[in-house]
Amino acid sequence: MNLSFETREGILKHCSRRNAQALELQEPGGVGRRFLDGTQPSLEAQLCNLADEIAYNAHDVDDGVRSGLIGLEQLREVPLVATHMDAARREHPGLEGRRLLFETLRRLLSAQVYDVIDATRDALRQHRIEKVSDVRMSPLLVQFTPAMRDESLALKRFLFAQLYRHPQVESTTHRARCVVRELFEAYVTGAAELPSAAAESATPFRAVTDYVAGMTDRFAISEHRRITGRTVFEDHGRVSGG
């Protein structure tokens, strides 16, 4: 895809120094540069990064409750969630179950979004940001207030302990890794044939990597079953978990 520099820079969230050096050789002063000189990406990239984190956590709370891995009342262990659940119950005494969860998450998301707006406005004023180069040379500007940051970290710790490390999720993750690994091996060794369009990449390993990475959960499971003759997942739907 013919993406702009700013878009590509925003997509590249993490990069090791070694990979950044390789990118710098390919594109001097390009997207890898900031990982070598310690500067910040654009405000838009910073905002997308934090917005993704906010949405990811809310989605996982919903996923955890919907799957039965987390109980609705169990969420009250997280102060940030308990605050908004209590507020939802006070305002709507009849809310229970999914409706209570949706209203709690709606309030939680709003609180985090407005917190980011306030904290970022203060940071822009404090660091006297006037141009793009000011953004790059400043500390991270798009962020939570310290209080919200602590509460959001508590939510992430809860999800890690109660959802991402749940035995059922770990079992699903293990099986998903098995599917990806065996698909990769089958295509690399020639046990399965890549579509001609996918095989046009520079190297066989790159071609297989790109092809497998582009698969949906459903297609990967179906293709794995076709190639190996084994059923790793009974349901061909989305592989959830973390």
Secondary structure, DSSP 4 states (H G I P E B T S, - for coil): ----HHHHHHH-----HHHHHHHHHHSTTSTTHHHHHT----HHHHHHHHHHHHHHHHHHHHHHHHTTSS-TGGGGGSHHHHHHHHHHHHH-TT--HHHHHHHHHHHHHHHHHHHHHHHHHHHHHHTT--SHHHHHHSS--S---HHHHHHHHHHHHHHIIIIIT-HHHHHHHHHHHHHHHHHHHHHHHTSSPPPTTGGGSSSHHHHHHHHHHT--HHHHHHHHHHHH---S-SS-S-----
